[in-house]
Every structure is written in structure tokens, then in C-alpha cells.
Amino acid sequence: MRLDKIIARSRIVDLRSLDLEGALRELLDVCVEKFTDLKSEPLLRGLLARESTMTTYLGFGVALPHVRVKMSRRYVLAIGRSRVGIRHDGALADERVHLIVMLIAGENARDYLQVLASIARQVKGKELVDNLVNASDLDMLHERLIGGVGGLQAVEAQQNRVNRLMFRQAERVAQGANCQAIMVFGDTFIGGIQPGVLRSKLKMILVTRASLETGDHDTEFNDTIQVRSFSNQRLAQLRSAMLVALTRGVVMFADRICCIGGITGSNQFDTLVVVDVEREFQTLLTGSTADLLPSDVKPEVLERVIAVATELAVEGREGRPVGCLFVIGDNEKVGSLSKPLVLNPFFGYKEEDRNILNPFMDETVKEFSSIDGAFVIRGDGVVESAGSLIQATDSNHSLPSGLGSRHAAAAAISVTTDCISIVVSSSTGQVTLFRRGVMLPLTEKRR
């Protein structure tokens, strides 16, 4: 859904309180004033109860308290700014919260976790947060916020002569090669691609690291795929983007795709590639895209695990490289072939709070990535355990030299169960996917 549709100027306030409870009361007051069926005290108790279970502090001075209640509307959003700063138990000792984004969701809002994750991604950038906090008044804050989440800060795709020529040639190549779509790598341009700049009669797919919602913008793109870029190399996101597109059904096994992009941030198209999907993924697929994704695994769950794995590969943890293993799907059988190495840190938490789609799980998963063993994740995204020893065996597949026990376990469990496993290598930083014992590198090795 479009986030700018639930951002109302009347529910953006300057906060006077210096503590979280007082700030939440101020935000609830402006919500109840508009929606009289909402009751402040039960909402406040729910918000504080969730806060005591899991912090809603995102970093960069932003908190995202949220609660689900019975109400007729899907979402109510209120935003509070504090230049002085508010005390928050989830922040470090010297940090203060300067922006509180409070989300109230109806119990029937099925995309609740996705909306929560989208909001978290949008307001997590330090530059945007600084611009909001330093806005001269609330009207300017509202304009900057709408601009930030609505993509209005994107600059034009610098339609110089070379870019226009490259895009026209991409259309000609796509038509001549019988391509089903043109895939544009938007991170080539600083700030992304402004809507209306690139147009074609062919199907258009945008690949970007930015947090855009498919169909939210008046744009020429039929689909948007968000993939974290792990390097500044040309088309670095290509293989991961194709994999996500396959699992979503955006592209098919028999399709041919024309890709156009350039060096990240260069503002210049300089690369054109035609990808035959069948050849690219022939080792993983046996004739249909349904083979790639286990029947119980949701596409958005696989996307989110790939994103977290890629972030770990890029960032490491506390300045050190991190290696870890994720096993997704066929939970019952995977459970029978694994055992805990440590006490399960996810035991006892509500499923919603330990779902990989929940944005507050990112730091938790990254923190536990240093534990030996695997993350076992259900197909709907619920993390069942961390630190699990995989006991599956596979004597029919041989791995390239240099790969260790983590890759061997990933390959074996993907053969003996109907799951997908993803490995982050601590030595090379490479992210690798395994399906039915077949290995598919998603990123390059660190140099």
C-alpha cells in the first residue's frame, strides 16, 4: 500500500514529553480526536506491553511503536517530533529518540508486517531523519516526509544523449531477441529514477535497493523488485533480482529478459545484457518456476532472508566477517533432522514477534548470527530456532573445494527435505543458495 496515503498532516505533532509514555499519550490524543471509536488507555497499554516484550527503537533516533486492535479501518499513523529528544529503553545510553512513528493496525490488516517493514525501511535513513527533525515547521516536515516515502526525492535519470541512445537500443535488442521484458537497474542513478522518464511498450521491471511498493507510484514500471546491492559493480543485483522475479511469478522459466544498467551512482547507462532465464537457472529448475520455491514457502519470506543474508555478508557484525546458515521451509522434517546446540533464543515469543518479515527481527537475527548452527525458519517466516545443528547427510553431491561444513550441511538438508537453504560464508562473504543439493551463488566473493 502507499504509505503517503496514511500520513496525515493533522497527526504530525511536536512532542512536549521527555519520556516514551508521555509521547505516546500525545500521539494517541490526536488519533482519538479524529477517530472517536479509538480508546486511548487500552491502546497505550498495548503499545507499552509490546515495548516491554521487544524494543521498537530502529536506530538513528527513530522509534516505531505499534499495536493491533479491533477497528474498522486498516491503519492509523501518527508521527511525533522531539528536537530535545525522548528517553527510550531500547536506545544506547547517550542516544535520544527524536522521531516517533506510531502505527495502529486493524486486526484484519493482512499486510501488517509488510507495512511495518516498509515504514521501518523508509524512516531508517539518517539523512531523511535529520531532514525531518531539522524542518523549520510541521508543514515542512510533512512535505519532506511525503517526499521521502513517496519517492519524490528521486532525481531524473539524466536523460543525456547516451542514456537516451542506450535505452532505445535496449528496446530494439529486446524486440529483436524476443525478450518478454526490460529490466532496468535503478541504482545506476543517484536518488533513483523519476517516474515518467523511461517509457516503453514492453513490460518494464525496476530493480532497486530503495524501499518502493509495487504499484504505488504513477510509473512506467509494471513491477518493482527491491534487492540490496552488495557492490558498485555493473548489474551486481542481477542474479538475486532474477531469482526474486522467478519466485514472484514476475518472469517465467522460458522468458528472455533484456537488462540495462550501469555503475551504481554513475547516472549513466553503459551496460546491456540479455538473460535467458532457462540457461541461467537450469541447474535449479526442472521445467517450471514452481520447482524453485518449496510449496510452503512464501516468496516474500525468501526475499527477506536473502536481504538479511546479503546485509550480513556486506556489513559483518561489529566489524568482523560473519558466517551463518538459514534453512527455510518443510519445518517438520527439518526439525527431525536437527537438534539444538544452545538454548533456543526464540522460544516462548509470539509468532508475530519472531517472524522474519517483522522489521525488528533484523537486528535480532544479525545478533544471533554469531552462534554456531542454523536458523530454522518456517515457510511463513516464523523463526523456529537459532543455533540448530543440521544432521542431514548427502553422499551423492560433491561441493567445490574450499567449502566447509556449513555449506555441506546446507546442501544436505536441501536434498533430504523440501527446503531452501542460504549460506553466508565467513571467509569470502559470498551468499549462496542451495535447492535440492544444487548450489547457486547469489553474490560475488569479497576481494
C-alpha angles and dihedrals in degrees: 000000000000110000092202088064092068097041107097123184090221090062096053112094143168107243123228098185122095096203132061098245092053092047091051090051090054092050093046090052092061090047095050091047089062100032107040094185090069117092118213101209099052090045092050092050090050093049093048092045091056090046090056090052099046129358117248094203110125100185130248088076095298129125125186109197112183142174139179121228141161108273138134097242123068101229143007117191127192127179129201129190126202119184091185093050136239128245113248126179092217094058126084118265095264096040128096130192112245100171127042118189108190118195123194112189131191117240090241094056099116096186093054097125092044092051090046090051092047092052090048092052093047098052098037096085113103094214093054093045092050090050091051096046092047096046110129093231141357093265090059091044089054092049092049092047093051089047092050098049096033095056093243091133091067113115123224116275088251096251096209122156095271094050092049090048093048093050093047089050090049089056091049093047091047092052094043093048093045092243117178095213147002115238113205120198102217098188087075084084124061107246093011131264119317114232114260097026099101120040133173139161088230123084109276125209121189119209115195143148089225121104102252126156116226111250093008097110134060091245142140092238118103094198137014123209119194112209126163111241110229097190142011093248121123114278091353090158095052103105095041090046092051091049092051091046090052095050091048093048092241089127129023134225093255096045128116116210130199111215126198128184146112144213111323111267094005095114088220133105108220106148133067121181133174113212122199101206094203093055093043094054103022093120091057101040130060098194110311140049089240087075093063099059120051111241094248098046119096115221092232090056092055089047092052094048090050089050093050092045091050092049090052090049091051100039105027115195124290090344095308130106114257130208122197145152130227122195114194127190140002087069099177095053093040088052091055090054097048139060134193120265091187137013107292107256091201096055116122099016123121114264091241091055094051098043114122088225090064106098092217089064093068097081092038092055092045091050092052093044089090090065114099113249137040138303108237110207129184119230091253091057102260111141106226099183149343127212094037121160111225110219100182118124132207122182097171100070128064122202127215114270116269096041116117141206094294092060091042091054091047092052094046097049090048089056099045095043137035094253142112120235127197125197131197110202115222093203102046104018089230119149113217131185123208125200121171089345093305116127122222117180109214098186137027124259118264113262 
